[in-house]
Amino acid sequence: MCTWLYCSYNRLSQLSNLPKCTELYCSVNQLSELPHLSNCTRLDCSRNQLLRLPNLPKCTYLYCFRNQLSQLPNLPKCTMLNCSSNQLLRLPNLPNCTWIYCHHDQLTQLPNLPKCTELDCSFNQLSQLPNLPKCTWLDCSYNQLLQLPNLPKCTWLDCSVNQLSELPNLPKGVKAIFHNNPLKYDFTTNQWYFFNKLISLIRAKIVINRWLKYQRLIMSKKYRQLNMEILYSPANFTKPYYTQITSPEWS
């Protein structure tokens, strides 16, 4: 009985029954369905033509991105999930999932994610996010978010291209990208926004100064070139010119 199978990068259109299989890697094929995988703990079926997945009660690692999935089965033990680039409208409960990539789907909401530390839910139709008490890395750009939850452990945040009018209090040292939002900024309460604006202005000033310096350099070169052309012009090599620069004892 097969317990571990790697058959990626082929032209498979179906698989036989695999009742004892614990690890299956069948990405980049032409599969439209999978057999029962009740004992599977690790599954990579990405880049196929799957319309649905079988029950995966023991799966802890699931890669199913770039298929045609509209829903996922229950994944009570899943800790790592990449279901991006599908047609998903919602996700199942993921109580143990710490790493989730669900970008480029059609999600309108997310389940509770109490253990999630890394989340990419960009390019969806989300209007709000669940509480993310342990999230350190979050990309929620290109959604319809009106507000963000508290992110006490966040170190990297991309919430650009949403409808945010304000951000929550972020930890010190967080790297945040938040362009294309109708943010209201206050220099006293939203210092992060002030500093981001200040950095943008400083960068713009540096670019302008470099451009002006370059223009002055070009003009100085042209001026020196013009002076050289006048100085060494044949019209200047006349007797009065030599008389003017010749030492007195030789004149």
N, C-alpha and C positions, 0 to 999 in steps of 0.2 A: 504494500500500500504506500502510495506517494504521500509524503508529509511536507515536502519542500519542492516547489516547482518554479522555474524561471523560463518563461517562453516569450519574452518581450521581443519586439522588432521582428515580427513575422507577418503572415497574412491570414491569421487564424480567424475563422468566422464563428466557431463554437469550441467549447471545451467539454471533455467527458466528465463524468461524476468524480468528485474528489472528496469523499466523505472524511478522510483522515488528514487532509491537507491543513497545515498550520500556517504556512507562508506561501503566498501566491503572487508572482510578479508577471503580469500579462499585459503590460502597457504597450502602446503603439501596435495595435492589431486592428481587426475589423469586427470585433465582437459586438453583438447587439444584446446579449444576455450572458449571465454567468450561472454555473451550476450551484447547488446548495453548498454552503461553506460554513457549516455550523461550528467547526472547530478552528476556523481561520483566525489567527491573531494579527497577522500583517498582510495587507492587501494593497497592491498597486495595480489598478486597472485603468490608469489614466490614458488619454488619447485613444479612445475607442469610439464606438457608436452606441453606447449603453443607454437604454431608456429607463432602466431600473436596476436596483441591486437586490441581492437576496438578503435574508436575515443574517446579521453578523453579531451574534450575542457576545462573542469573545474577542472581537476585533479591538485592538489597541492602537493600531497604526493604519490609517486609511488615506490613500491617494486616489482620488477619482476625478481629478480635474480634466477639463476638455472632453466632456461627453455631452449627452443630451438628457441629463437627469432632471426631472421636475420635483423629485422628493428623495429623501434618504431614509433608510430604515432606522430603527432605534439603535443607538450606539452607547449603551450604558457604561462600557469600559474604555471607550476611545479616549486616548490622551493626545494624539496628533492627527489632525484632519486638514486635508487640502481638497476642497470641493469647488474650487474656483472655475469660472468659465463654463457654467452649466445654465440651466433654466430654473434654478431653485427659487421657490417663493418663500420658503421657510426652512429652518433647521430643526432637527429633533432636539430633545433635551441632551445636554452634554455636561453632565455634572462633574466629570473627571478630566475634561479636555483642557490642556494647558497651552496648546499651540493650534491656532485656527486660521486658515486662509480660505476666505469665501468671497473674494473679490470677483467682479464681472459676473454677477448673477442677477437675479431680479428680487432680491430679498426686501421685504417691507418691515421686518422686525427680526430681532435676535432673541434666543432664549436666555435664561440666566446662565452666566458663565463665572461661577464663583472662584474657579481655579485658573482661569485663563491669564497667562502672562504675556502672550504675543498674539495680536489680532490684526488681520488685514481684511477689512470689510468694505473696501473702497469700490466705487463704481456699482452702487446698488441704488435702492430707492428708500433708504432708511430715513425716518424722521426722528428717531430717538435711539439711544443705546441703553443696554442694561447696566447695572452697577458692575464696575470692573475694579474691585479692590486690590487685585494683585497684578494688574496689567502694567508692564514696564515698556512695551512697544506697541503703539497703536497707529494704524493708518485707516482713517475713516473718511478720506477725501472723496469728492464727487458723489455726494449723497444729497439729502434734503434735510439735514439735521438743523434743528432749532436751538438745541442746547446740548451740552456734554455733561456726563456724570462726573463726580469727583474722581480724580485720578491720583491718589496719594503716592503711588510708587512709579509713576510714569517718568521715563527718561528720554523718550523720543515720541513726538506726536506730529502727525500730518492730518489736519482737519480742513485743508483748503477746499475751495469751491463747495460751500454749503450755504446755509442761511443763518449762520450764527451771529447774534448781536453782542455776545460776550463770551468769555471763557471762564472756566472755574479757576480757583486758586491752584496754580501748578507748583510742583516742588522746585526748589532751587537747582539750577543747572540743567533744567530740561531743555532739549532742543525742539523747537516748535516751528511748524510751517502752517500758516493760516491765511494765505492770500485769498482774494475773491470771496470775502465774507462781508456783510454789512456791519462790521464791528463798531461799537461805540467805545471810544477810548477816553480814559480819564488818567491824567498824569499821576494822580495821588493813589488811586486804587488799582489801576492796571499798569503797573510799572513795566511789565514785560512788553506791553505794546509800545510804550514810550521808547524803550531801549531798541526794539526792533525798528521803529521808525527812525530813531537816531542813527542806527547802523546803516539803514538804507540811504539816509541823507549823506552820511560820511562817505559811503561808497560812491554815491553820485558826485560828490565834491571831488573825490580823488580822480574819478574818470575825467571830469571837466578840467581839473588842473593838469592832468597828463596831456589832454588834448591841447590846452593852451600852451603848455610847454613845448609840445611838438610843433605847434604852429609858429611859436617864437623862434624855434631852432631852424625851421624851414626858411623863415623870413631873414634870419641872420645869415644863413648860408647864401641866400639870394643876394643879400646886401653886400656880402664879401665878394661874391662872384661879380657883381656889378662894379664894385670898386676896382677889382683886378682888371676888368675889361677897360675901365677908364684909364687906370695907371699905365697899362701896357699898350694903350692905343697908339698906332703909328703917328698920330697927330701930336702926341706928347714928346716924341723923340726929336725935338728941335733944339736949336742953339740956345735959346733962352732957358730951356729946361735943363740942359747940361750945365749952363753957367750957374744956374741956381743951386745945383747940388754939388758942384766941384769945389774942392778945397781952395782957400784964398791964395796960397802960395803957388798953385798951378794955374790960376786964372789969368 
